[in-house]
Amino acid sequence: MPLRADQLEAQLARSLAPLYLIHGDEPLLALEAADAVRAAARKHGFAEREVLFVQPRFDWSAFVQATASLSLFGARKLVDLRIPTARPGTEGGEALRRYAARPNPELVLLVTMPRPEGSGWWKSAWFTALDAAGVVVEAKPVLRAQLPAWIGARLARQGQHAPQEVLEYLAERVEGNLLAAHQEVQKLGLLAPQGVLAMEQVAGAVANVARFDFEVLAEALYAGEFAHYCRALDGLRGEGESPAALAWRLGEELVTLLRIRQAMAAGRRLDQLFAEHRVWRAAQPRAEKALRRLAVARLQQAVRQLARIERQSKGVGAGDPWDGLMRLGLELIDGTEGARKIG
């Protein structure tokens, strides 16, 4: 049964499943989800815990033994299986599939791992077996548009509330860094009283810990959110990111989106095109935004412009590549018209 991380608490309040698989790209949410499962297991009498790390050359017979037997003291236990590579391999996949077919009623299995790379892994025999036998929790990154509400919910847990403008301010200061957002919320719980938080209280207590990466930049660009795109671009520049690398990655994605957009005009299904062009699940929401907004002509123009920016960043073409990336954001605010001059 697949769940979002924020749905796990309600599921655990209803019942404890025989196994849980937690995967995803957001470490804070994955850690909190795993902690919640461990706490629920202890509450239900699974007092002991055995931790197994799947390192290179891991002996899967250790997993089979751990899940087949009780503890030395006869107590029910939780087996905490951690797969840092997110790939159990052929032997591991078969061991997980066999266990899921006949879970041990005297233990809870908790499997944690990052989100696997590539496509089709969610259709693998071991993953579908775990999904069928227990609960799968995906720890997805919190999107920028969802961040104020996420912060508001965290504040409410500690008896604090904030107007929307304060939540937006907090979101801007911690954008792209969910662990920092969590820490800032906890700091406000210590420094400010319960009740409504004023902007002055928050501004004096919260540090600027925003962190930006390529995904944040691309999300803002494809959605036509220019101010957000500028903040991400400035943040990446301040962190020493290479404009050549940004131009190359954006160019690669936009070439792919251009091909998909052209194929869609011929009646091809979007899910098939995503699989064919290896657009992974994590990138699909922002890709869909771009495909809804950006016409073929606009995508073609953007691809040409990014090629120029890449040449500029290598000293081949005239002009500043950072100015070129900024101009690109301006030109993609409106995705339906043809190319337009800026400046």
HELIX and SHEET records of a PDB file:
HELIX    1   1 ALA A    5  GLN A    7  5                                   3    
HELIX    2   2 LEU A    8  ARG A   14  1                                   7    
HELIX    3   3 PRO A   27  LYS A   43  1                                  17    
HELIX    4   4 TRP A   60  ALA A   68  1                                   9    
HELIX    5   5 GLY A   89  ALA A  101  1                                  13    
HELIX    6   6 TRP A  121  LYS A  123  5                                   3    
HELIX    7   7 ALA A  125  ALA A  133  1                                   9    
HELIX    8   8 ARG A  144  GLN A  146  5                                   3    
HELIX    9   9 LEU A  147  ARG A  157  1                                  11    
HELIX   10  10 GLN A  164  VAL A  174  1                                  11    
HELIX   11  11 LEU A  178  LEU A  191  1                                  14    
HELIX   12  12 MET A  199  ALA A  205  1                                   7    
HELIX   13  13 PHE A  214  ALA A  223  1                                  10    
HELIX   14  14 PHE A  226  GLY A  238  1                                  13    
HELIX   15  15 PRO A  243  MET A  264  1                                  22    
HELIX   16  16 LEU A  270  GLU A  276  1                                   7    
HELIX   17  17 ARG A  281  ALA A  283  5                                   3    
HELIX   18  18 GLN A  284  ARG A  293  1                                  10    
HELIX   19  19 VAL A  296  SER A  313  1                                  18    
HELIX   20  20 PRO A  321  GLU A  331  1                                  11    
SHEET    1   A 6 PRO A   2  ARG A   4  0                                        
SHEET    2   A 6 VAL A 135  ALA A 139  1                                        
SHEET    3   A 6 LEU A  19  GLY A  24  1                                        
SHEET    4   A 6 LEU A 107  PRO A 114  1                                        
SHEET    5   A 6 LYS A  77  ARG A  82  1                                        
SHEET    6   A 6 GLU A  48  PHE A  53  1                                        
SHEET    1   B 2 GLN A 160  HIS A 161  0                                        
SHEET    2   B 2 GLY A 195  VAL A 196  1                                        
END                                                                             
